[in-house]
Amino acid sequence: MLGIKHPIVQGGMQWVGRAEMTSAVANAGGLGILTALTQPSPEDLRKEIERCRQMTDQPFAVNLTILPTIKPIPYGDYVDVIIDSGIKIIETAGRNPEPFLGAMKAAGIKVIHKCTSIRHALKAESIGCDMVSVDGFECAGHPGEDDVTNLILLPLAAQRLKIPFIASGGFGDGRGLAAALALGADGINMGTRFMATTEAPVHENVKQAMVEASELDTALLFRSLRNTARVFKNSIAEQVLEIEDQEGATNFDDIAPLVKGTRGAVVFERGDMEYGVWSAGMVLGLISDIPSCEALIQRIVDEAQEIITTRLQGLIKPQE
């Protein structure tokens, strides 16, 4: 459906989904994704799409995350640029993409909607999305409020969805790919794992911190506000948790200065690991090196094929 070689998708990551990252994944046979809102304006997105096209001749997608914001975002203008630029795959996330779906479908675009629950996945299917990305509790960013892991979510999706779906959250090696396929998914989505690659446009301090971290080095912020976000555990995340643990209702104004997105961008640019918060998943525990995107994808595919054709095949006993 997507015209890619391997069933591996690069998550749409704010500040990270730039042409360097996207083209590297695309050239390696996966689906690279530019993040629209990483670009300060629709016109800047147009330029980034063209820059990416100069770096790859393979299919790539654009992510559009629709969320309530303090400063209004011209989502319609971003959609117009995506369509005008000839992009044929869009990943939507956040709020219901239905207001923009007609224009996208009319342009022949395949729409993948990111969901953290089966009910949302079924809703996405019902409004005409071509595919969904099912995000388990393990994922970086916003895992929803149900706290259901992929070991349950993926078989449920396989039972109830008629459209293809991608498994997201906790994937970083060939074991994960083989498991996702066994559980009924059509591929995997990796965000955090792709950040620890040579082409990822983030500071080396960030990549090294990910290599050194374990699966226990994430924190769940905004639980008290029912807007949970999984981030890398640092001193800023600890401060936010302390504020949330205080008696009474959490006032977002008390934590807003600590969690501004622009502070997270500075972490990626300067490598100051205690300046802001940034999304990271529990897959940190599986990251032990910083390969190229090509080497990473090929390793995952080779591992998965070995598991499927050798280990799993060898477990099947001949019929008496």
Summary of the structure (lengths in Angstrom):
residues: 320
radius of gyration: 19.2
end to end distance: 40.4
largest distance: 68.4
contacts: 1090
relative contact order: 0.13
helix: 45%
strand: 15%
